Amino acid sequence: MRNHRQRFNASFTPEKYRRFLQLLEERAGEPPRFRHSETPVFLSAELVDRMAQAGREMVEQLLANPEYRRASSQAIPERYRVPNEASVPLFVQADFGIDDDLNPKLVEIQGFPSLYAWQPTMAECYRDAYGIDPALSAFPSGLDSSEYHALLRKAIVAGHDPENVVLLEIDPENQKTHADFVMTERMFGVKSVDIAQVRKVGNSLVVTIPADVAQQHGIKVEDLVQITLEQMAVLPKLRPELARNADRLFAKHREALQYLKDN
């Protein structure tokens, strides 16, 4: 990977970075709402495989531990629990940092979707803007683009008509990751729906459509409309000692975090 990094650094120009951001905007139909790095990360297949294996092993250990499963379930307040919840999360991410010896160090494990439609789009924008070697892949385990998208479709749509599947989110139009919702709809026909517009009536979920939106789309009273649904994860509140540690870290790195937020 060293040669790829040296080649990238030697040929980098601000104009290429601006072209990268332009491609992101063109393909999403809107400017990115969070900062993107000037450079991709170049990792060996061996290192990626090590991280994937470590992530799988840790997740399997957690799921096989009945005490952890019980404590995890109890961490969610009763009012937020939903019936027919899956026994295991559909999506799981293990986030790693890399130390000076190129050893992966676990940062966190999270059990909900995370930019699965946006990341391959972003990777191709890097490739096109910077002329990155086409032999390098953005996908793990030897997958190609068509195989990745087929697996993602199977996970999200699962053989259903996309008209009967939704991505349920809190105020999706104003989320920084809105571009991922856009790409998910383009790839699979799955629309995002604001959870604030959904209410339960008996055994049914009813979506409330604001009057101005209905008028904009020519929807009249008693018209039939379609929505799609995806289960939303609820994060437990941090234990007091973890919250204190997090506060100390934020205070220590406040300027760096503020810079990332603003740029």
N, C-alpha and C positions, 0 to 999 in steps of 0.2 A: 504493500500500500504506500510505502514511502515515495516511490516514483510518481504515483498518481498525485500525491499531495504536493510534491515539488513542482510537477508540471502545472497543476492548478494554480499554485501561488505565483509562479513565474508569469502566467498568462492572464492573471486577474486584472480587470479594469473596472472602475466605477460604472462605465457604460454597460458592461455585461451584467452587473448587478441590477441596474435600472431596467435592462431588458428582461431579466428574470422576474422582477416585480410586475412589469407590464404583461408578461405572459400569464402570471397568476391572475391578474385582473381580467384579462381577456377570457380565460377559460372558466373563471367563476362568475363572470358577469358583474363583479364588484371588486373594489380594492380590498386587499387583505386587511383584516381588522386587528391583527397582532403582528409583532415584528418577526420577520424571517431572517435567518442568518445569511451573511454574505457568501457562505460556503457550505456545501454539504459535508457530511462526515464520511471519511473513507475507512472502512473496517474490513478486515479479512474475513472470509467465509468461516474460517476456523473459530475466530472470536465470536462471530454472530451465533454459530452453532453452540458454542459453550454457554452463551447467555440464554439461548432458547432452552437448552437442556436444564440449566440451573433453574430457570423460571418454571418449567414443567414440574421438576422435582419438588420445588417448594410448594407449588399449588397443590400437587397431589398429596403431599404430607398434610397440608392444612385440611383438605377435604376428607382425608382419611381419619382425622382426629375428631371424635364425637364431642369432646369437651370444647374444642375450638368452635365447632359448628353450633353447639348450644349457646356458648358465650356470644358468638357473632349474632345469632338470632335475637338474643335478649338485649343486645345493644340498640336495636331498633325499637323506638317507642311503639306501644300497642296501636296508637291511632294511625301510625304510618304503615302498618302491616297489611298486606293484601292477600286475598285468597288465591289459591292455585299458583303460588309462586314456584318457579323452577327450583329443583333441589340443588343445582349448581348454576353459577352465572354463565350466560351465553358467551360473554367476552371477558377475558382476563388479560391484563397487561402487567408485566414486570419491568419496572424502570431501573436501569443500572447506571452508575457512574463508573468511569475507567480510571484506575490509579496509574502511577508512573511506570509500573511494570506491566501495564496492559492487562491487569486482572479486573474483572467486573465486580463491582460492589453494589449490593442491592440498595436502592433508594426507597422504593415502595412497590406494593402490589395493589392494583385497583381492579375492580370487577365491573366495569361498564365500558361501552364503546368509546373510542378515542381517535377521531380523525381518520377512520379507516378508508373513507372515500377520498379525503383530501390528500393524504400522504403520497399515494401513487401519482396523483396529479402534480403535486409539488415536485416529486422526483423527476418527472418528465420535463418540467419547466427548468429545473437545474440543468438537465442534460442538454436541452435545446439551447438555452442561453449561453452556456459555457462550453459547449462542444465536448462533453464528457464521453469517454470511451464507451461505446455501445456494448462492449463485452461485460461491463460492470452492471450488476443487477441490484435493484432496490428491494428485491423480495428474498426471504429466507428459504432455506431447505430446497433450493433448486427450482422453486416455483417460477413460472413465467407470468406475464400480465393476465393472460386469458384464464389460467388456472386459479390465480389469486381472486379474480373477479367472480369466477364460478363458485368458489368456496364462500366468498362474502355474500353472494346472492343466496346461496343455500342457507346460510346462517340467518340472514335478515328476512328473506321472503319465505323460505322453507316450503316451496311448492304451492304457496297460496297466490291468489291473484293480488298483485301489488295494490289494487284499489282497496283491498281489505286489510292493509298493513299501514300503520302510521309510526312516525318517529315523534314520540311525545316528549316535549321539552318545556322548560320554563321560559316564556317570552323568547322564542327562537329567533324572531326578527332582530332582536337586539343583542344576541349572543356574539361574542368575539369569534366563535367557531361557526358562524352562520354559513360560511362558504362550504363547510363539510356537509351541511344539510342540503345545500344547493346541489352539490355533486352527488349526494346519495339519491336525490330525486331524479337527476339526469341519468344515473347509471341504472337504477332499479325501479323508478316510477313510484318511490315511497315519499310521501309528503310529510313535512313537519307540521305539528299541531301544538298550539299553546295549551298547556295543561289548565290554565285559568279559564279556558273556554269549554272545558269538559266537566259535566256534572253527572252524577249517578241518579237514575230514575228507575226504581225497582231493580231488575237485573240487567238493565241496559245503561250504556254510556251515551250521553247526549252532548253534542258539541254546540256551543253557543257561538253563532257567527255575528259579529258586529254589523249594525245596520249599514254603515258606510261600505264595508267590505262586500256585503251581499249586493248592495246596489251597484258597486263597481263591476261585479261579475254577473250582473243580470239575474241574480237569484231572487225568486219570489216566494211568498209564503206557500207552504205545502210542496215546494219543489224538493226532489230527492237530490242529496249531495253525497259525496263519498269522502271517507277519511281513512287513515292508516294508523295503527297503534304499535308502539314498542315499549316494553317495560322500562320504567325509570328506576335507577338505583337511588337509595337514600343513605347518606353517609352518617354514621354515628358521631355524637359529640365526643371530642377528645377528652381523655382523662385529665384531671387537673395538672398532674406532673408533666404530661406531654404538652399540654397547652402552655405551661410556663416555659418549657424548653423551646417551643415554637416561637413564643414571644421574644425570648432572648436572641434567637437566631435572626428574626426579622429586625430587631433593634440593631444587631451587629452589622447586618448587611443592608440596612435601609437605603443607603444612597445607591448601591448597585441595583437593588430591586426597583427603586423609583426610576432609575435610568432605563431599565428594561421595559417598564410600564409605559414610559413616555416615548420610547423610540421603537 
